[in-house]
């Protein structure tokens, strides 16, 4: 396929991309940028287009991949854009100071709540908390698997209600 034929086919199918770009971005300016980027990438990679395949599907795939890559890139940056006239860039990763005393008290409350569980729930829960699998706990305690699962479930529910009190 010649370059002229490819360009004509691209131009004749490009209009179908605009509504898709608006659907993805929900912003007309961002949609225009996405549309332009898609056409640029299609022209840059015209040698990768297989003659006879659906060009609309090929263009939609390019656009979707560009949108996903841009979204992931923005999520990694984790920045907030302020739309004030000066367009300040605020860094979201601000330092947070941990309060060791508060976390120690909370841990003591959790340990106390676990200690106050009835033994029938406490033992399977502690084994599960230590990293054992359900079937391993069932073998250790010589109980059916379903019984172990329900005891751990009820232990969680009891802990949840006890922790809401604190």
VOVEXSE-297569 format. One line per field, with one value per residue (C-alpha): residue number from 1; x, y, z; chain; residue in three letters. Coordinates in steps of 0.02 Angstrom, whole numbers. Example, Ala and Ser with C-alpha at 12.3 -4.5 7.8 and 13.67 -1.06 7.14 Angstrom:
2
k [1, 2]
u [615, 684]
v [-225, -53]
w [390, 357]
c [A, A]
r [ALA, SER]
//
This chain:
166
k [1, 2, 3, 4, 5, 6, 7, 8, 9, 10, 11, 12, 13, 14, 15, 16, 17, 18, 19, 20, 21, 22, 23, 24, 25, 26, 27, 28, 29, 30, 31, 32, 33, 34, 35, 36, 37, 38, 39, 40, 41, 42, 43, 44, 45, 46, 47, 48, 49, 50, 51, 52, 53, 54, 55, 56, 57, 58, 59, 60, 61, 62, 63, 64, 65, 66, 67, 68, 69, 70, 71, 72, 73, 74, 75, 76, 77, 78, 79, 80, 81, 82, 83, 84, 85, 86, 87, 88, 89, 90, 91, 92, 93, 94, 95, 96, 97, 98, 99, 100, 101, 102, 103, 104, 105, 106, 107, 108, 109, 110, 111, 112, 113, 114, 115, 116, 117, 118, 119, 120, 121, 122, 123, 124, 125, 126, 127, 128, 129, 130, 131, 132, 133, 134, 135, 136, 137, 138, 139, 140, 141, 142, 143, 144, 145, 146, 147, 148, 149, 150, 151, 152, 153, 154, 155, 156, 157, 158, 159, 160, 161, 162, 163, 164, 165, 166]
u [0, 69, 85, -48, -173, -138, -157, -323, -388, -331, -415, -577, -586, -518, -686, -747, -610, -670, -824, -721, -589, -721, -795, -626, -567, -732, -642, -643, -465, -394, -494, -416, -242, -282, -351, -193, -79, -175, -158, 26, 59, -41, 63, 225, 180, 98, 220, 142, -32, -79, -168, -344, -372, -501, -419, -553, -514, -328, -353, -468, -337, -201, -311, -361, -180, -122, -261, -219, -32, -65, -183, -53, 82, -26, -69, 116, 156, 25, 17, -127, -150, -226, -326, -289, -225, -43, -66, 32, 90, 62, 157, 42, 183, 203, 292, 185, 247, 193, 138, 225, 131, -39, 6, 76, -86, -188, -83, -109, -297, -294, -192, -310, -461, -382, -340, -522, -589, -662, -530, -630, -611, -443, -336, -387, -379, -202, -143, -222, -144, 26, 10, -56, -180, -356, -321, -161, -255, -390, -258, -171, -330, -408, -567, -663, -610, -781, -778, -608, -666, -822, -726, -602, -746, -834, -670, -652, -830, -804, -641, -725, -863, -739, -625, -768, -786, -611]
v [0, 168, 314, 413, 269, 247, 434, 440, 290, 369, 536, 453, 353, 485, 568, 411, 436, 605, 542, 400, 522, 628, 472, 422, 592, 681, 843, 923, 992, 827, 738, 847, 808, 622, 630, 716, 595, 448, 513, 550, 375, 298, 394, 352, 167, 147, 7, -95, -85, -247, -215, -284, -271, -156, 15, 82, -54, -22, 165, 133, 18, 149, 281, 169, 121, 302, 349, 206, 246, 430, 386, 271, 402, 533, 411, 376, 561, 580, 768, 889, 1026, 1185, 1274, 1449, 1576, 1539, 1349, 1301, 1122, 1052, 898, 777, 680, 784, 721, 641, 617, 456, 458, 308, 324, 317, 166, 76, 107, 46, -112, -145, -125, -250, -375, -355, -383, -540, -604, -580, -687, -854, -989, -1081, -928, -863, -1015, -1031, -842, -829, -971, -886, -720, -806, -853, -1029, -1080, -1138, -1320, -1318, -1249, -1381, -1519, -1445, -1427, -1586, -1493, -1487, -1352, -1267, -1256, -1170, -1046, -1002, -983, -865, -769, -752, -703, -561, -505, -505, -409, -283, -248, -239, -120, 0, 26, 99]
w [0, -50, 70, -23, -13, 173, 206, 112, 208, 371, 334, 281, 444, 564, 601, 691, 821, 886, 981, 1052, 1113, 1199, 1279, 1348, 1410, 1449, 1403, 1232, 1241, 1303, 1168, 1034, 1101, 1105, 928, 864, 955, 882, 704, 731, 796, 653, 527, 616, 620, 450, 411, 552, 475, 387, 223, 225, 412, 488, 497, 616, 742, 721, 753, 902, 977, 956, 1038, 1183, 1216, 1214, 1335, 1453, 1450, 1485, 1627, 1706, 1686, 1775, 1914, 1943, 1954, 2091, 2068, 2080, 1953, 2019, 1885, 1950, 1824, 1870, 1852, 2005, 2020, 2194, 2246, 2334, 2417, 2573, 2727, 2861, 3038, 3121, 3302, 3382, 3547, 3463, 3358, 3512, 3607, 3460, 3448, 3634, 3610, 3467, 3567, 3715, 3602, 3529, 3703, 3756, 3614, 3667, 3650, 3517, 3403, 3466, 3422, 3238, 3219, 3289, 3178, 3027, 3081, 3091, 2906, 2907, 2773, 2816, 2774, 2879, 3029, 3005, 3009, 3162, 3263, 3194, 3141, 2976, 2854, 2856, 3045, 3042, 2910, 3008, 3173, 3092, 3014, 3181, 3266, 3140, 3171, 3359, 3343, 3231, 3357, 3501, 3406, 3367, 3555, 3567]
c [A, A, A, A, A, A, A, A, A, A, A, A, A, A, A, A, A, A, A, A, A, A, A, A, A, A, A, A, A, A, A, A, A, A, A, A, A, A, A, A, A, A, A, A, A, A, A, A, A, A, A, A, A, A, A, A, A, A, A, A, A, A, A, A, A, A, A, A, A, A, A, A, A, A, A, A, A, A, A, A, A, A, A, A, A, A, A, A, A, A, A, A, A, A, A, A, A, A, A, A, A, A, A, A, A, A, A, A, A, A, A, A, A, A, A, A, A, A, A, A, A, A, A, A, A, A, A, A, A, A, A, A, A, A, A, A, A, A, A, A, A, A, A, A, A, A, A, A, A, A, A, A, A, A, A, A, A, A, A, A, A, A, A, A, A, A]
r [UNK, UNK, UNK, UNK, UNK, UNK, UNK, UNK, UNK, UNK, UNK, UNK, UNK, UNK, UNK, UNK, UNK, UNK, UNK, UNK, UNK, UNK, UNK, UNK, UNK, UNK, UNK, UNK, UNK, UNK, UNK, UNK, UNK, UNK, UNK, UNK, UNK, UNK, UNK, UNK, UNK, UNK, UNK, UNK, UNK, UNK, UNK, UNK, UNK, UNK, UNK, UNK, UNK, UNK, UNK, UNK, UNK, UNK, UNK, UNK, UNK, UNK, UNK, UNK, UNK, UNK, UNK, UNK, UNK, UNK, UNK, UNK, UNK, UNK, UNK, UNK, UNK, UNK, UNK, UNK, UNK, UNK, UNK, UNK, UNK, UNK, UNK, UNK, UNK, UNK, UNK, UNK, UNK, UNK, UNK, UNK, UNK, UNK, UNK, UNK, UNK, UNK, UNK, UNK, UNK, UNK, UNK, UNK, UNK, UNK, UNK, UNK, UNK, UNK, UNK, UNK, UNK, UNK, UNK, UNK, UNK, UNK, UNK, UNK, UNK, UNK, UNK, UNK, UNK, UNK, UNK, UNK, UNK, UNK, UNK, UNK, UNK, UNK, UNK, UNK, UNK, UNK, UNK, UNK, UNK, UNK, UNK, UNK, UNK, UNK, UNK, UNK, UNK, UNK, UNK, UNK, UNK, UNK, UNK, UNK, UNK, UNK, UNK, UNK, UNK, UNK]
//
